[in-house]
Amino acid sequence: MAKKKTFEEAVEELEAIAAEIEKNELPLGELLKEYKKGLKLAEFCRAELDDANRTVCELQKVTQEAIVPMNIEGGGLKDE
């Protein structure tokens, strides 16, 4: 069974593909193959970033809901 690629591995591979394409030495067929592979990697990376963003937003919401508003009265903290 193939191991799922990590975000970091995908970015590294995408950077390598971009560097190869930028050299402008690949034959057209190989260039298109690498370009398609790069698009799939970019799509994977975008999905991973979107998922991470959703997780952070959910954690922020939970954290904000857990904070009890407090007032400082008479030198101490007091719940409202």
N, CA, C and O atoms as a GROMACS GRO file, in nm:
protein
  320
    1MET      N    1   0.083  -0.118   0.000
    1MET     CA    2   0.000   0.000   0.000
    1MET      C    3   0.088   0.124   0.000
    1MET      O    4   0.184   0.132   0.077
    2ALA      N    5   0.057   0.221  -0.085
    2ALA     CA    6   0.138   0.341  -0.098
    2ALA      C    7   0.114   0.435   0.020
    2ALA      O    8   0.001   0.454   0.065
    3LYS      N    9   0.222   0.492   0.069
    3LYS     CA   10   0.215   0.587   0.178
    3LYS      C   11   0.160   0.720   0.126
    3LYS      O   12   0.199   0.765   0.018
    4LYS      N   13   0.070   0.784   0.202
    4LYS     CA   14   0.016   0.912   0.161
    4LYS      C   15   0.126   1.018   0.168
    4LYS      O   16   0.201   1.026   0.265
    5LYS      N   17   0.133   1.096   0.064
    5LYS     CA   18   0.234   1.202   0.055
    5LYS      C   19   0.201   1.312   0.156
    5LYS      O   20   0.085   1.348   0.174
    6THR      N   21   0.304   1.364   0.222
    6THR     CA   22   0.282   1.476   0.314
    6THR      C   23   0.281   1.607   0.236
    6THR      O   24   0.325   1.612   0.121
    7PHE      N   25   0.231   1.710   0.299
    7PHE     CA   26   0.231   1.844   0.239
    7PHE      C   27   0.374   1.884   0.203
    7PHE      O   28   0.400   1.934   0.093
    8GLU      N   29   0.465   1.862   0.296
    8GLU     CA   30   0.605   1.901   0.273
    8GLU      C   31   0.668   1.826   0.157
    8GLU      O   32   0.742   1.884   0.078
    9GLU      N   33   0.638   1.698   0.146
    9GLU     CA   34   0.689   1.619   0.034
    9GLU      C   35   0.633   1.669  -0.099
    9GLU      O   36   0.704   1.677  -0.199
   10ALA      N   37   0.503   1.703  -0.098
   10ALA     CA   38   0.440   1.753  -0.220
   10ALA      C   39   0.500   1.887  -0.262
   10ALA      O   40   0.524   1.909  -0.381
   11VAL      N   41   0.524   1.975  -0.167
   11VAL     CA   42   0.585   2.105  -0.199
   11VAL      C   43   0.725   2.086  -0.255
   11VAL      O   44   0.763   2.151  -0.352
   12GLU      N   45   0.801   1.996  -0.194
   12GLU     CA   46   0.937   1.969  -0.240
   12GLU      C   47   0.935   1.916  -0.384
   12GLU      O   48   1.015   1.958  -0.468
   13GLU      N   49   0.843   1.824  -0.411
   13GLU     CA   50   0.832   1.767  -0.546
   13GLU      C   51   0.786   1.874  -0.646
   13GLU      O   52   0.835   1.879  -0.759
   14LEU      N   53   0.693   1.957  -0.604
   14LEU     CA   54   0.645   2.065  -0.690
   14LEU      C   55   0.757   2.164  -0.724
   14LEU      O   56   0.767   2.210  -0.838
   15GLU      N   57   0.839   2.196  -0.626
   15GLU     CA   58   0.953   2.285  -0.649
   15GLU      C   59   1.051   2.222  -0.748
   15GLU      O   60   1.106   2.292  -0.834
   16ALA      N   61   1.074   2.092  -0.736
   16ALA     CA   62   1.166   2.023  -0.828
   16ALA      C   63   1.110   2.025  -0.971
   16ALA      O   64   1.184   2.046  -1.067
   17ILE      N   65   0.980   2.004  -0.984
   17ILE     CA   66   0.916   2.007  -1.116
   17ILE      C   67   0.927   2.147  -1.176
   17ILE      O   68   0.959   2.163  -1.294
   18ALA      N   69   0.900   2.248  -1.095
   18ALA     CA   70   0.909   2.386  -1.143
   18ALA      C   71   1.051   2.417  -1.191
   18ALA      O   72   1.070   2.482  -1.294
   19ALA      N   73   1.150   2.372  -1.117
   19ALA     CA   74   1.290   2.396  -1.155
   19ALA      C   75   1.322   2.327  -1.288
   19ALA      O   76   1.390   2.385  -1.373
   20GLU      N   77   1.273   2.205  -1.307
   20GLU     CA   78   1.296   2.133  -1.432
   20GLU      C   79   1.230   2.205  -1.549
   20GLU      O   80   1.290   2.221  -1.655
   21ILE      N   81   1.108   2.250  -1.528
   21ILE     CA   82   1.035   2.320  -1.635
   21ILE      C   83   1.105   2.451  -1.670
   21ILE      O   84   1.114   2.488  -1.787
   22GLU      N   85   1.153   2.522  -1.567
   22GLU     CA   86   1.219   2.650  -1.589
   22GLU      C   87   1.349   2.637  -1.668
   22GLU      O   88   1.392   2.733  -1.733
   23LYS      N   89   1.412   2.520  -1.663
   23LYS     CA   90   1.536   2.498  -1.740
   23LYS      C   91   1.510   2.503  -1.890
   23LYS      O   92   1.600   2.530  -1.970
   24ASN      N   93   1.384   2.476  -1.928
   24ASN     CA   94   1.342   2.480  -2.068
   24ASN      C   95   1.422   2.380  -2.155
   24ASN      O   96   1.455   2.409  -2.270
   25GLU      N   97   1.450   2.263  -2.096
   25GLU     CA   98   1.527   2.162  -2.169
   25GLU      C   99   1.447   2.035  -2.198
   25GLU      O  100   1.495   1.946  -2.268
   26LEU      N  101   1.326   2.026  -2.145
   26LEU     CA  102   1.245   1.905  -2.164
   26LEU      C  103   1.177   1.905  -2.300
   26LEU      O  104   1.137   2.011  -2.349
   27PRO      N  105   1.164   1.789  -2.361
   27PRO     CA  106   1.084   1.780  -2.483
   27PRO      C  107   0.938   1.810  -2.448
   27PRO      O  108   0.896   1.794  -2.334
   28LEU      N  109   0.862   1.853  -2.546
   28LEU     CA  110   0.724   1.897  -2.523
   28LEU      C  111   0.641   1.793  -2.450
   28LEU      O  112   0.569   1.826  -2.356
   29GLY      N  113   0.649   1.668  -2.492
   29GLY     CA  114   0.571   1.562  -2.428
   29GLY      C  115   0.603   1.548  -2.280
   29GLY      O  116   0.513   1.535  -2.197
   30GLU      N  117   0.731   1.550  -2.248
   30GLU     CA  118   0.774   1.538  -2.108
   30GLU      C  119   0.736   1.664  -2.030
   30GLU      O  120   0.698   1.656  -1.913
   31LEU      N  121   0.747   1.778  -2.094
   31LEU     CA  122   0.709   1.905  -2.031
   31LEU      C  123   0.562   1.902  -1.990
   31LEU      O  124   0.527   1.940  -1.878
   32LEU      N  125   0.475   1.857  -2.080
   32LEU     CA  126   0.332   1.850  -2.051
   32LEU      C  127   0.303   1.750  -1.939
   32LEU      O  128   0.218   1.775  -1.853
   33LYS      N  129   0.374   1.638  -1.941
   33LYS     CA  130   0.358   1.537  -1.836
   33LYS      C  131   0.394   1.595  -1.700
   33LYS      O  132   0.321   1.578  -1.602
   34GLU      N  133   0.507   1.663  -1.694
   34GLU     CA  134   0.551   1.724  -1.568
   34GLU      C  135   0.458   1.837  -1.525
   34GLU      O  136   0.432   1.855  -1.406
   35TYR      N  137   0.409   1.914  -1.622
   35TYR     CA  138   0.316   2.024  -1.592
   35TYR      C  139   0.188   1.969  -1.529
   35TYR      O  140   0.139   2.023  -1.430
   36LYS      N  141   0.133   1.861  -1.586
   36LYS     CA  142   0.012   1.799  -1.530
   36LYS      C  143   0.038   1.746  -1.390
   36LYS      O  144  -0.046   1.761  -1.300
   37LYS      N  145   0.154   1.685  -1.372
   37LYS     CA  146   0.190   1.634  -1.239
   37LYS      C  147   0.198   1.750  -1.139
   37LYS      O  148   0.154   1.738  -1.025
   38GLY      N  149   0.255   1.861  -1.183
   38GLY     CA  150   0.265   1.980  -1.098
   38GLY      C  151   0.129   2.036  -1.061
   38GLY      O  152   0.108   2.080  -0.948
   39LEU      N  153   0.035   2.034  -1.157
   39LEU     CA  154  -0.100   2.082  -1.128
   39LEU      C  155  -0.168   1.996  -1.022
   39LEU      O  156  -0.235   2.048  -0.933
   40LYS      N  157  -0.149   1.864  -1.032
   40LYS     CA  158  -0.207   1.773  -0.932
   40LYS      C  159  -0.145   1.796  -0.795
   40LYS      O  160  -0.215   1.794  -0.693
   41LEU      N  161  -0.014   1.819  -0.792
   41LEU     CA  162   0.053   1.846  -0.665
   41LEU      C  163   0.005   1.978  -0.605
   41LEU      O  164  -0.018   1.988  -0.485
   42ALA      N  165  -0.011   2.079  -0.690
   42ALA     CA  166  -0.059   2.210  -0.642
   42ALA      C  167  -0.200   2.198  -0.587
   42ALA      O  168  -0.234   2.260  -0.486
   43GLU      N  169  -0.284   2.117  -0.653
   43GLU     CA  170  -0.421   2.095  -0.606
   43GLU      C  171  -0.420   2.024  -0.470
   43GLU      O  172  -0.496   2.059  -0.380
   44PHE      N  173  -0.333   1.925  -0.456
   44PHE     CA  174  -0.318   1.854  -0.329
   44PHE      C  175  -0.274   1.950  -0.218
   44PHE      O  176  -0.329   1.948  -0.108
   45CYS      N  177  -0.176   2.034  -0.248
   45CYS     CA  178  -0.125   2.130  -0.150
   45CYS      C  179  -0.233   2.230  -0.109
   45CYS      O  180  -0.248   2.262   0.009
   46ARG      N  181  -0.310   2.277  -0.206
   46ARG     CA  182  -0.419   2.371  -0.176
   46ARG      C  183  -0.521   2.306  -0.084
   46ARG      O  184  -0.568   2.369   0.010
   47ALA      N  185  -0.556   2.181  -0.110
   47ALA     CA  186  -0.653   2.110  -0.027
   47ALA      C  187  -0.599   2.091   0.115
   47ALA      O  188  -0.673   2.106   0.213
   48GLU      N  189  -0.471   2.060   0.126
   48GLU     CA  190  -0.410   2.045   0.258
   48GLU      C  191  -0.411   2.177   0.335
   48GLU      O  192  -0.439   2.180   0.455
   49LEU      N  193  -0.380   2.287   0.266
   49LEU     CA  194  -0.382   2.419   0.330
   49LEU      C  195  -0.524   2.458   0.371
   49LEU      O  196  -0.544   2.513   0.479
   50ASP      N  197  -0.621   2.429   0.286
   50ASP     CA  198  -0.761   2.458   0.319
   50ASP      C  199  -0.804   2.380   0.442
   50ASP      O  200  -0.873   2.434   0.530
   51ASP      N  201  -0.764   2.254   0.450
   51ASP     CA  202  -0.798   2.170   0.564
   51ASP      C  203  -0.733   2.224   0.692
   51ASP      O  204  -0.796   2.229   0.797
   52ALA      N  205  -0.608   2.263   0.682
   52ALA     CA  206  -0.538   2.320   0.798
   52ALA      C  207  -0.604   2.450   0.842
   52ALA      O  208  -0.617   2.475   0.962
   53ASN      N  209  -0.646   2.531   0.747
   53ASN     CA  210  -0.713   2.657   0.779
   53ASN      C  211  -0.845   2.630   0.851
   53ASN      O  212  -0.877   2.698   0.949
   54ARG      N  213  -0.922   2.532   0.803
   54ARG     CA  214  -1.048   2.496   0.869
   54ARG      C  215  -1.023   2.452   1.014
   54ARG      O  216  -1.097   2.491   1.105
   55THR      N  217  -0.921   2.372   1.032
   55THR     CA  218  -0.888   2.324   1.166
   55THR      C  219  -0.853   2.439   1.259
   55THR      O  220  -0.899   2.444   1.373
   56VAL      N  221  -0.771   2.533   1.211
   56VAL     CA  222  -0.733   2.649   1.292
   56VAL      C  223  -0.856   2.732   1.326
   56VAL      O  224  -0.872   2.776   1.441
   57CYS      N  225  -0.944   2.755   1.230
   57CYS     CA  226  -1.065   2.833   1.254
   57CYS      C  227  -1.154   2.765   1.359
   57CYS      O  228  -1.209   2.832   1.446
   58GLU      N  229  -1.167   2.633   1.350
   58GLU     CA  230  -1.246   2.558   1.448
   58GLU      C  231  -1.185   2.569   1.587
   58GLU      O  232  -1.256   2.588   1.685
   59LEU      N  233  -1.054   2.557   1.595
   59LEU     CA  234  -0.985   2.569   1.725
   59LEU      C  235  -1.000   2.709   1.783
   59LEU      O  236  -1.020   2.724   1.904
   60GLN      N  237  -0.992   2.810   1.699
   60GLN     CA  238  -1.010   2.948   1.746
   60GLN      C  239  -1.150   2.968   1.799
   60GLN      O  240  -1.169   3.034   1.902
   61LYS      N  241  -1.249   2.913   1.731
   61LYS     CA  242  -1.388   2.926   1.774
   61LYS      C  243  -1.408   2.860   1.910
   61LYS      O  244  -1.469   2.918   1.999
   62VAL      N  245  -1.356   2.738   1.925
   62VAL     CA  246  -1.367   2.666   2.052
   62VAL      C  247  -1.298   2.744   2.163
   62VAL      O  248  -1.351   2.755   2.274
   63THR      N  249  -1.181   2.798   2.134
   63THR     CA  250  -1.106   2.874   2.234
   63THR      C  251  -1.181   2.999   2.274
   63THR      O  252  -1.190   3.031   2.393
   64GLN      N  253  -1.236   3.071   2.177
   64GLN     CA  254  -1.310   3.193   2.208
   64GLN      C  255  -1.435   3.164   2.289
   64GLN      O  256  -1.470   3.242   2.378
   65GLU      N  257  -1.502   3.054   2.262
   65GLU     CA  258  -1.622   3.017   2.337
   65GLU      C  259  -1.589   2.975   2.479
   65GLU      O  260  -1.672   2.987   2.569
   66ALA      N  261  -1.468   2.926   2.500
   66ALA     CA  262  -1.427   2.877   2.632
   66ALA      C  263  -1.382   2.990   2.724
   66ALA      O  264  -1.378   2.972   2.846
   67ILE      N  265  -1.348   3.104   2.668
   67ILE     CA  266  -1.300   3.216   2.748
   67ILE      C  267  -1.419   3.280   2.818
   67ILE      O  268  -1.516   3.319   2.753
   68VAL      N  269  -1.411   3.290   2.951
   68VAL     CA  270  -1.518   3.352   3.028
   68VAL      C  271  -1.486   3.500   3.043
   68VAL      O  272  -1.378   3.534   3.092
   69PRO      N  273  -1.579   3.589   3.001
   69PRO     CA  274  -1.553   3.732   3.019
   69PRO      C  275  -1.535   3.766   3.167
   69PRO      O  276  -1.610   3.718   3.252
   70MET      N  277  -1.438   3.846   3.196
   70MET     CA  278  -1.409   3.881   3.335
   70MET      C  279  -1.390   4.031   3.346
   70MET      O  280  -1.349   4.097   3.250
   71ASN      N  281  -1.421   4.085   3.463
   71ASN     CA  282  -1.399   4.227   3.492
   71ASN      C  283  -1.300   4.238   3.608
   71ASN      O  284  -1.296   4.153   3.697
   72ILE      N  285  -1.224   4.342   3.604
   72ILE     CA  286  -1.132   4.369   3.715
   72ILE      C  287  -1.206   4.464   3.808
   72ILE      O  288  -1.237   4.577   3.770
   73GLU      N  289  -1.234   4.419   3.930
   73GLU     CA  290  -1.303   4.501   4.030
   73GLU      C  291  -1.229   4.490   4.162
   73GLU      O  292  -1.201   4.380   4.209
   74GLY      N  293  -1.199   4.602   4.220
   74GLY     CA  294  -1.137   4.603   4.352
   74GLY      C  295  -1.005   4.528   4.359
   74GLY      O  296  -0.974   4.465   4.460
   75GLY      N  297  -0.928   4.535   4.251
   75GLY     CA  298  -0.795   4.475   4.251
   75GLY      C  299  -0.793   4.326   4.222
   75GLY      O  300  -0.685   4.268   4.219
   76GLY      N  301  -0.909   4.262   4.201
   76GLY     CA  302  -0.909   4.119   4.170
   76GLY      C  303  -0.993   4.092   4.046
   76GLY      O  304  -1.056   4.182   3.991
   77LEU      N  305  -0.993   3.970   4.005
   77LEU     CA  306  -1.073   3.931   3.890
   77LEU      C  307  -1.206   3.875   3.937
   77LEU      O  308  -1.211   3.802   4.036
   78LYS      N  309  -1.312   3.908   3.867
   78LYS     CA  310  -1.443   3.858   3.905
   78LYS      C  311  -1.521   3.819   3.780
   78LYS      O  312  -1.526   3.896   3.684
   79ASP      N  313  -1.581   3.700   3.781
   79ASP     CA  314  -1.665   3.660   3.668
   79ASP      C  315  -1.787   3.749   3.661
   79ASP      O  316  -1.839   3.793   3.763
   80GLU      N  317  -1.832   3.774   3.538
   80GLU     CA  318  -1.956   3.853   3.520
   80GLU      C  319  -2.075   3.767   3.551
   80GLU      O  320  -2.188   3.814   3.542
   0.00000   0.00000   0.00000
